[in-house]
Amino acid sequence: MSVASSSPSLSAASAVRGAQSARWMGAVVPLIVLLALAVFPPIASTLGLDFYIGFVRRVLVFALAAASLNFIMGFGGMVALGHAGFVGVGAYAVVMLTDAGVTSAWVVWGAAMALAALAAVVIGAVSLRTKGVYFIMITLAFAQMLYFVFVSLRSYGGDDGYSLPMRPLLGLGLNSADESTLYWVVLALVAVVLWWLDRATASRFGAALAGIRDNETRMRALGYPVYLLQLTAFVLAGAVAGLAGAFLATGNSFVSPSMMHWTQSATLIVMVVIGGLGRRWGGPLGAAVWLTLEEVLKLNTDYWHMPLGALLIVTALYAPKGLAALADLRARSTR
């Protein structure tokens, strides 16, 4: 009798400890990663590795772009093969506004998000009237249209790209020309936006979006405005991707139509798949792994594409839910 009665209580206690451990890991691990990233610039400068300050900043920017794609693809079920188009719109917004005499980075970045969101409204309003492969192809078509539009803009370099004469100014006593300062500003903003995306997926809106992904017909029958919810998510993701593009343009002081080519959209999808489709940190993890391996392989071989392709194949075969899912399984096995 005592054994039978104690068994449920032990199971309940184990479940509580598991939930507490998951919450602890979910809160502490991101803070540890954020702290490590924050102290990276002075450590890199001390070791004479200043180049990697810009590299890690680039990883942060692509982590943001991949997270925005994961928001609609992993949590919303919208497989968009044109997400890099919004990155490009954000990047060219920086160029156009800076060329027009706007010097404030905050104004330029905000405008980049707004223009990318506007592009997402137009593209999403049409694309979301289709499903499946048709949605994929229409988003691809729109992205390629944007690509050819910016190729034709000779005043901004056309296919050769365009160099910024100077970086937008941060103000507040911050020097945007200093790599470490720009790194910390980008890190802070990326952290805030990633936190916001995480909260959005955990909200009622995120739950409704996941419900539409799993069973759109049932959600529509329950009275949810499916089209409006999907369009809202699409626009939010486009705005975040536009911010990532603005960061790229500011950091590189250069933009090119190639950054919105469909191959860049495909690379973002690969990052999300490797990190974990629909996983909390799938986008950032996939971007970090992909770009780090790419950098290491480029330094050691001219055939760096092959190992990266092999990584995607291995992930599809042995970790179809992504690296973030493997980390979750390992955490459960240790409890």
N, C-alpha and C positions, 0 to 999 in steps of 0.2 A: 504493500500500500504506500509506504513511504517512498519506495523507489519510483513507483508510477507517478506519484504526485510531484516528486522532485524533478522528473525529466522535463515537463513543460516549463517549469520555472528556470531550469538551466538553459533551455533553448531560448527562452525570452531574454534572459540575462546576456546570453551570447549575442543575440540579435541587437540588443541595446549597445553592447560594447562595440559591435561591428559598425553600427550607425555612427556612434561617437567617434570611432577611429576614422571613418570615411569623412566625416565633417572636419575633423582635425587636420587630416591630410589635405583636404580640399582647401582649407584656409591657410595652412602653414607653408605648404610647398610653393604655391605662387608667390608668397611673401619672400621666401628664401631666394627664389629665382630672381625676383625683382631687386632684392638687395645685392645679389651677385652682379646683376647687370648694371646697377647703379655705381658700383665701385670699380667696374671694369676699366673705364678710361684712364684714371691715374695709374693703375697697375700696368696697363698696356704702354703708357708713356714711359714709365720707369724702365720697362723691359725693352724699349725701343721698337715697340710693335704698334706704332701710331696708325699704320694702314688699317689695322683690324678694328679700329674705332668706327671707321666708315663702313667696314664690312658688317659688323654687328648691327649698326644702325640700319643697313639695308635688310638684314634678316628681320629686324623688328617691323620694318615697313611691309615686307612681304607676309609676315605673320598676320598683320592687320588685314591685308587684302585677302589672304586665305581664310581668315576667320569670318570675314564678311561673306565670302562665297559659301562657306560651311553653314552660315546662318540660313541661307535660302535653299541650299542643296541638301545639306544633312538634316536640318531640322524642318525644312519646308517641302522637301521633295522636288524642288525646281532645279533641274539639271541645266544650268545655263552655260553655253559654250561661247559666251561673248563678254564675260565679266571684265576682262582686261580693257574693254572699251571704256568703262567708267574710270579705270585707272588713268587711261590716256586723256580723257576729258579733264580730269582733275589736274594732270600735269600741264596740259596746254593752257588751262585757266591761269596757272601761275605765270606762264610765259606772256600771255596776252595782257594780263593786268600789270605785270612788271614793266612790260614794254610801253604801256599806256601811262606810266608814271606812278602807279600805286606801289608804295614802298613797304607798307605794313604787312608783315607775315600773317598776322592774325586776320586781317581783312582778306588777304589773298587766299588763305587756307579756308576761311569760311565761305568765300565765293566759289572756291573749287568744289566744296561739298554741295553747295546749292546748285551749281551747274550740272554736276554729276547726278544729283537727285532729279533735276528737271529732265535730263536725258533718260533716266530710269523710268520716269513717269510715262514718257512717250513710248519708249521701247516696251515697257511692261504692259501698258494698256493694250497694245496689239498682241504681244507674245503670249500673254496669259489667257487669251481666247483660244489657244491651242493646247494640246497635251502631248506628252511623250516625245517621240522623235521629232515631231513638227515644232514643238517648243524649242528643242535643242537647235534645230536648223534655223529657225527664225532669229533666235538670239545671236547665232553665228553670223547670219546675214546682216543684221544691224551693226554688229561690231566691225565687220569688214567694210560696211558703208562708211562708218566713222573713220576707219583706217584710210580709205581712199580719199575722204574729204580732207584729212590733214596732210596726206601726201601731196595734194593739189595746192596747198597753201604755200606758195612760193615766198611770200613775205615772212614766213616763219621757217624757212629752210627747206620746205618740201620733204622729199625723201631723205635728205642729208641731215635733217634735224636742226635744232636751234640752240645756241648757247646763251645762257643768261649773262648779261654784263655784270650783275651783282646779285647776291642773295637778298631776298626780302629781309627787312629789318625786324628784329624781335622786340626792340624797345625794352623798357623796364630795366635798363642797365645791362641787358644781355647782348652779347656779340654773336650774331649769327655766322660770322666768318670763322669763329673758333669751332673746331670740330667737336670738342668735348661739350661745349655749351649746347650746340645744336643737337648732339646726341642725347643729352639729358632732357631737353625739351621734348624731343620726339619720344623718348622713353616714357616720360610722364603722360603725354597725350595718348600714346598707344595703350598704356596700362589702364587709363581711364576708359577708353573706348572698349577695350576687351572686357573690362569689368561690366560695363553697361550692356554689352552683347550677352554676357553670361547671365545677367539679371533678366534681360529680355526673354531669353529662352526658358528661364525658370518661372516667368510670369504667366498670367492667364492668357495673354496674347501668344506666348510661346507654346503653351499647352494646346491652344486652338490650332496653331500652325502645325504642330506635330499631329494633331488629330486629322487635319486635312491631308497631310502626307500619307497617313495610314489608311484612311477611308474617307475620301472626299464626298462620296455619295451620302454616307451617313451624316456627316457634318452639315451638309446642305439640307438634309431632311430635318435635322435638329434646329434649323433656323439660323445657322451661322452665315454671315456674309462672306462666303468663300473667296470670291473674286477680289473684294475690297481688302481682306486680310492678306491675301497673297500679294496684291499690288503694294500694300503698305510695307510688307517685308522686303519686297524687291527694291522699292525706293530707298529704304533705310540701308540696305546692303550696298546699293549704288552710291549713296552719299559717303559711306565709310570707305569704299574703294576709291572714290574721288579724293578723299583725304590722304589715302596712301599714295596716290599719284602725285598729289601736291608735295608730300614729303620727299618723294623720289626726285622730283624736279628741283626742289630746293637744295637737297643734299648733293645731287650730281651737277647742278647748274647747267643741265643739258636735258633736252627732250627730243624724242624721235618718234615718228609714227610706228616704228617697230614695237614699241612698248604696248601697243594695243592690237597687234596682230593676233590672229586666232591661235597661233602656237603658244602665245603667252597665256591665253585663257586656258588652254589645255594643260599647261604647266601648273597653273593654280589648281585645277581639278586634281592633278596627280598629287600635289602637296596635300590636299584635303583627304584623298583616298589613303595615302600612306599614313598620315597622322591619325585619321579615324573619322569616317563620315558620320556626322551627327553626334560626335563626342565633344565633351566640354572644351578640351584644349586640342582637338584634332587639327585644326587649321594652323595654329602657331607651332605645334610640335612637328607637323609635316614640313612646314616652311623651313624650320631650323635644321631638320635632318637633311632635307634635299639640298639646301644652299651650302651647308657645311660640307657635305660629301662632294658636291660639285666643285667647291673651292679646293679641297684637298686633292681630288682626282686631277684637276687641271694642272696642279703643280707637279704631278708625277707621271702623267701620260697624256698623249694626244687623243687617245681613244676613250675619253672619260664618259662619253655617252653610253657605252656598253654596260659598265657596272651600274649606272643609274637605271638603265632599262631592266637589268637583272634584279635590282632592288624592287622595282614595281611588280615584276613577275612573282618574286618570292612573297611579297606582301599579299598579292592577290590569292596565291595558293595556300599560304600558311597563316596569314593574319588578315583575313578578309575584312575584319572590323577595324583594322588599323593598329598602329603602335600604342595609341592611348588605351585601346581595349586590352592589349596585352598587359599594360601597367595595372589596369583594374583587376585583371585575373590574378596577377601576382600578389596584389594587395589582399585579395580575398583568401588566397591560399595560405598566407602567413597568419591569418586570424584563427 
